[in-house]
Amino acid sequence: MPKAYNGKILRVDLTTGHIQVEEPGEIVYRTYFGGGGLASYYLLKELKPGVDPLGPENILIFASTACTGIPISGWVRFTVAAKSPLTGAYGEAEAGGFFGPELKFAGFDAVIIKGQSPKPCYLWVHDGQAEIRSAEAIWGLETGPAQERIREEVGDPRARVAQCGPAGEKMVRYACVVNELKHANGRTGMGAVMGSKNLRAVAARGTQRLEMHDPEKMKELGKLQSELIASWGPSKVMRNLGTPNLIMPLNTAGILPTKNFHTGAFEGAENICGEKMRETILKAEEGCYACAVRCKRAVEVPTGPYATSPEYGGPEYETLGSLGSFLCIGDLAAIAKGNELCNRYGLDTISVGVAIALAMECYENGVLTKADTGGLDFRFGNADAMIQAIHWIARREKGLGDLLAEGVKRAAQKIGKGAEKFAMEIKGQELPMHDPRGKTGQGLSFALSPTGADHVEAPHDTPFAQPGPMLGKIAPLGLLEPVPARENGPRKVRNFVYLQYLWSMFNSVGICNFTAGPVWSLPLNKWPEVVYAATGWETSLFELCKLGERTVTMARVFNLREGFGRKDDTLPDRIYEALEGGALAGKGIDRKEFDEMLTLYYEAMGWDPKDGVPTRGKLAELNLYWLDEYVKGKR
Amino acid sequence: MPKAYNGKILRVDLTTGHIQVEEPGEIVYRTYFGGGGLASYYLLKELKPGVDPLGPENILIFASTACTGIPISGWVRFTVAAKSPLTGAYGEAEAGGFFGPELKFAGFDAVIIKGQSPKPCYLWVHDGQAEIRSAEAIWGLETGPAQERIREEVGDPRARVAQCGPAGEKMVRYACVVNELKHANGRTGMGAVMGSKNLRAVAARGTQRLEMHDPEKMKELGKLQSELIASWGPSKVMRNLGTPNLIMPLNTAGILPTKNFHTGAFEGAENICGEKMRETILKAEEGCYACAVRCKRAVEVPTGPYATSPEYGGPEYETLGSLGSFLCIGDLAAIAKGNELCNRYGLDTISVGVAIALAMECYENGVLTKADTGGLDFRFGNADAMIQAIHWIARREKGLGDLLAEGVKRAAQKIGKGAEKFAMEIKGQELPMHDPRGKTGQGLSFALSPTGADHVEAPHDTPFAQPGPMLGKIAPLGLLEPVPARENGPRKVRNFVYLQYLWSMFNSVGICNFTAGPVWSLPLNKWPEVVYAATGWETSLFELCKLGERTVTMARVFNLREGFGRKDDTLPDRIYEALEGGALAGKGIDRKEFDEMLTLYYEAMGWDPKDGVPTRGKLAELNLYWLDEYVKGKR
């Protein structure tokens, strides 16, 4: 066995105030690694099935990884995980920024938080120490002032603060966790879990750098990564335009989600695209810890009703979609304002936009009226209504805000009158801004992600579908042939399964999609070398893919024991129906062919095709036989 | 896509004499690679199910690999494959030596041989050319004279000759293919298939060296491999004692197969061990093409009834077992003579020994008498009887020879009177010299090998079972914890499945067990680099393991369509029963626990636990969906 990786886990019981440090040992770290892998390991071991996600029995985990914070572009992310109050299923969201590395510098791989604080509090983690401090003075503050106050209190302006914001305090079911005011663990309502625990923030600061197993090797790999980023076309696009670069190509392809998935082309696309942002409101290109890509945007709208401050960053592609094309809003300043508000309140911009779209479609169909919307004209395209709705949702105000704060699934059920068909959700989580009708692998990704519709828990398939440099990048997996984006069938399933191993593994190793996914700088075969240089483990792409598969399987088991099954692995009816406009007008997804792909997927994963229950043999193979007790009654 | 690997396939129809050359293209080569992978691909595509293995419809494939013959120790092997006349199942056997590389030098990755020659013939393959030549003058000759004659006829003393020998001509069901008189594709009766086609030999010669994609990288890896072999303890043991080094440790551990698996300790072990061979009859250490290990033995018994010539090599561990301890024969000279005779006739030494053991046990139990044994006293321990029996078997003489030439399964059925319980076979193939009662992974290996009981189609588990350097060697697969040799259950299945990926892959890439298996010089993570340097494919351990899994699955499908199923994946009754002596006296294999491991294995492989039929999803995942038509009626 190689030299042990010596990570530490911080355990905090907010009910009792008890804090302790645990060293799980090398086998656990190497098998579960960090992020989603380590979090699901502890959740499966220690969380009772069936608990209220917003009750004290839920367990909230902040998890960096054995590699988070190494000096190499893109290996920076950390996970927040718990049972999701939005879906009732496995909850997990990743974020970049600076918090993940700082938690490592502060001496911990992960923080496992149990119980419920009797009063508002925050956790201060610094150089191997941790303390629970009162947050009574910051409770109710927006994220900016709260961060400032915490930094003052702990006496360190470089403390990194991951917090839930006022929306989390109000337990908006899709409240997120924000660090540095602009990097969000966005999905599955992890901010609401913080709020339910009266935990406003985790602040971290460490003065120790990470010890690399092989510093020379790491330096060499970091240099290679930087050179590749500097020379590789997609990296330059990401630097130049950020994720908003996607607006125009997706619009042209007819898969820019528009008007609550009615259509795939938005006439105002040019006004909200990355190029337009660069010409108008872009204030700065920014990046995460140690990253040369610098895909993050800081925008400023200096004056007017949508005046925004650059300290809250700028809208990503997802937000330009969810608060823009999805709502038929072609006003970049309004979207930027909406984005800023979400970061001030701690709201997931995707779920917010999809929730507002539900209300707009209900309104246009007479299912909601001005009596329900606080007197606002809630039509698609009304930017002011969108802005107002964000305030209301974050504060659970005016009936409508409280309703939409529950997420579209619960909201539509409460509205009734057929509103369910306007609710674009899977397992209760709102769909991201990608239309499976143009890329069926994305449909698999949405239907099969354990966190509900999610675009970072499983792969997009478009960049890998066509001949070209991306196909060569995945050749080390044995994926050698192009598979057209709209193809259904076994080849698509094969590609999806292997890419899902990778995407899942990203979230356990802390790798960013934007250095390892579409932008993909370092070749796949270098990844085990990076892990080696960091930890001393002579791993392989095989072991790393198995880590990804293991993590997907653990999340599946989590969901099975909460009562989820094949019935929940589906798409909203609208996605099966034809697109009303754009380049793919008339195209839907064939329900039977899609269902057949699900069957192939389950079987390819070693899961019972009836309900997606992993076989005992598959659990054994993945070193997860200890989970058999949770699913044996389900076969 | 990287630069294409430009291999060629030679197709020969012996019925018509038609010869053609095919270039299957890079995708086929990279997906199926060579050896067992490429052979099973073509057999599944082109061989009709249900054909007589000894009829003209059987297809015989000689397959090197995309890496065979590269200048690096141990990447030297080639495969001969066909439907097996011994088992009726998938037949495959690998050999080292010099033939595999020479076939590559001659311009071909593989030779696919169909039909039946009207007269004895041999195939002469040289520098991109091929011709069918008459073998009437060599038919009936022992291998030595035949090789000499062929070299004379083709006018090249460096022609490498792989031939079936007189035993193959007689279609002894376990006749092997021998190259250089001493390297055997031993198992599953591939020599009998040659005989049935009237094909005595394939002779190859090429004057072109292989073109490496990255010669500098290959040089560096070759140097590293040589340094590791020079410094790594097990390599030194292999050099010093060869495979016979195993006799004493296995005897001490109580798992040296003795007296037809009655016991695991042989009182004459010291007289037949590697150390004794070195002290007495060892003439030279030899090796295969480009290999620094040099584990092969050449022995010489200068005079007496057992006088042997070193040009036929010397007995491996398997032969010391099968003609030695297994028959209670403690006379090294007699074993050496038996080994030489097997190489002269072209007989598999393992099957020969186990066949003789059947006769001896029948004789001692009165099931056979002197009337059946040609008057010989056929007791265990009678070395002369063993020698005589080899002659008879090879020539199918004296009733007994003809009977035993059918293999122990058919022979025991013909003998009747309960002889079946003395027949140590699985799927009709005789067990190698490893006792699963001391290493349950070996039991899985025997029961699950598609070729019947076989020690090189799936892993031994002993060296990987204990803490120590071997465990670290497999850590890149994520196998981090020791699993005791006699443990049953999920951990054992997990280890077995991953190691089977490797072992299966060895046979498709042409890697020798003795540089990659127990001796294991180059670290696992260097293997993809070797493939890259040879072919230009940026592969990974993931892709290579999937190649192994794919090949196992193809062979499974082959067997399913021939009517094999779970009922055939078992061990002889005796192996479940207690060992009668030695360190593990009293130990057997728990039938229920073993059966439970089989279920876990099927499930871990994505196979139906009822009969081991791969699911459609698993076929899709492995890029084998085209095989669904063969098994869909079996689910």
Contacts between the chains, C-beta under 8 A, distances in Angstrom:
chain1	res1	chain2	res2	distance
A	1	B	471	7.1
A	1	B	472	6.0
A	1	B	475	6.7
A	1	B	480	6.7
A	2	B	472	7.2
A	2	B	475	7.0
A	26	B	480	8.0
A	27	B	480	5.6
A	27	B	481	6.6
A	30	B	478	7.5
A	30	B	480	6.2
A	31	B	478	7.2
A	31	B	480	7.2
A	471	B	1	7.1
A	472	B	1	6.0
A	472	B	2	7.0
A	472	B	538	7.9
A	475	B	1	6.9
A	475	B	2	6.9
A	475	B	537	7.4
A	475	B	538	6.0
A	475	B	539	7.8
A	476	B	528	7.6
A	476	B	538	5.5
A	476	B	539	5.9
A	476	B	540	4.0
A	476	B	542	6.9
A	476	B	543	5.9
A	477	B	540	7.0
A	477	B	542	5.9
A	477	B	543	6.2
A	478	B	30	7.5
A	478	B	31	7.2
A	478	B	539	7.7
A	478	B	542	7.4
A	478	B	543	4.1
A	478	B	546	5.4
A	478	B	547	7.6
A	478	B	623	7.3
A	480	B	1	6.8
A	480	B	26	8.0
A	480	B	27	5.6
A	480	B	30	6.2
A	480	B	31	7.2
A	481	B	27	6.6
A	490	B	616	7.6
A	490	B	619	7.5
A	490	B	620	3.5
A	490	B	625	4.1
A	491	B	620	7.6
A	491	B	625	7.8
A	493	B	617	6.9
A	493	B	620	5.0
A	493	B	621	7.1
A	494	B	620	5.4
A	494	B	621	5.4
A	494	B	622	7.9
A	494	B	623	6.1
A	497	B	621	5.4
A	498	B	621	7.9
A	523	B	538	6.7
A	524	B	540	6.5
A	525	B	528	6.6
A	525	B	538	6.2
A	525	B	540	5.6
A	528	B	476	7.6
A	528	B	525	6.6
A	537	B	475	7.4
A	538	B	472	7.9
A	538	B	475	6.1
A	538	B	476	5.5
A	538	B	523	6.7
A	538	B	525	6.2
A	539	B	475	7.8
A	539	B	476	5.9
A	539	B	478	7.7
A	540	B	476	4.0
A	540	B	477	7.0
A	540	B	524	6.5
A	540	B	525	5.6
A	540	B	540	7.2
A	540	B	541	4.0
A	540	B	542	7.2
A	541	B	540	4.0
A	541	B	541	5.7
A	541	B	542	4.3
A	542	B	476	6.9
A	542	B	477	5.9
A	542	B	478	7.4
A	542	B	540	7.2
A	542	B	541	4.3
A	542	B	542	4.5
A	542	B	545	5.1
A	543	B	476	5.9
A	543	B	477	6.2
A	543	B	478	4.1
A	545	B	542	5.1
A	546	B	478	5.4
A	547	B	478	7.6
A	599	B	616	7.5
A	599	B	617	6.8
A	600	B	616	6.0
A	600	B	617	4.2
A	600	B	620	4.9
A	601	B	617	6.4
A	602	B	617	6.4
A	603	B	606	6.5
A	603	B	615	3.7
A	603	B	616	6.0
A	603	B	617	2.4
A	603	B	618	5.9
A	603	B	620	7.8
A	604	B	606	6.9
A	604	B	615	7.7
A	604	B	617	3.8
A	604	B	618	6.0
A	604	B	620	5.9
A	604	B	621	3.8
A	605	B	617	7.5
A	606	B	603	6.5
A	606	B	604	6.9
A	606	B	606	5.4
A	606	B	618	7.8
A	609	B	615	7.6
A	609	B	617	7.4
A	615	B	603	3.7
A	615	B	604	7.7
A	615	B	609	7.6
A	616	B	490	7.6
A	616	B	599	7.5
A	616	B	600	6.0
A	616	B	603	6.0
A	617	B	493	6.9
A	617	B	599	6.8
A	617	B	600	4.2
A	617	B	601	6.4
A	617	B	602	6.4
A	617	B	603	2.4
A	617	B	604	3.9
A	617	B	605	7.5
A	617	B	609	7.4
A	618	B	603	5.9
A	618	B	604	6.0
A	618	B	606	7.8
A	619	B	490	7.5
A	620	B	490	3.5
A	620	B	491	7.6
A	620	B	493	5.0
A	620	B	494	5.4
A	620	B	600	4.9
A	620	B	603	7.8
A	620	B	604	5.9
A	621	B	493	7.2
A	621	B	494	5.4
A	621	B	497	5.4
A	621	B	498	7.9
A	621	B	604	3.8
A	622	B	494	7.9
A	623	B	478	7.3
A	623	B	494	6.2
A	625	B	490	4.1
A	625	B	491	7.8
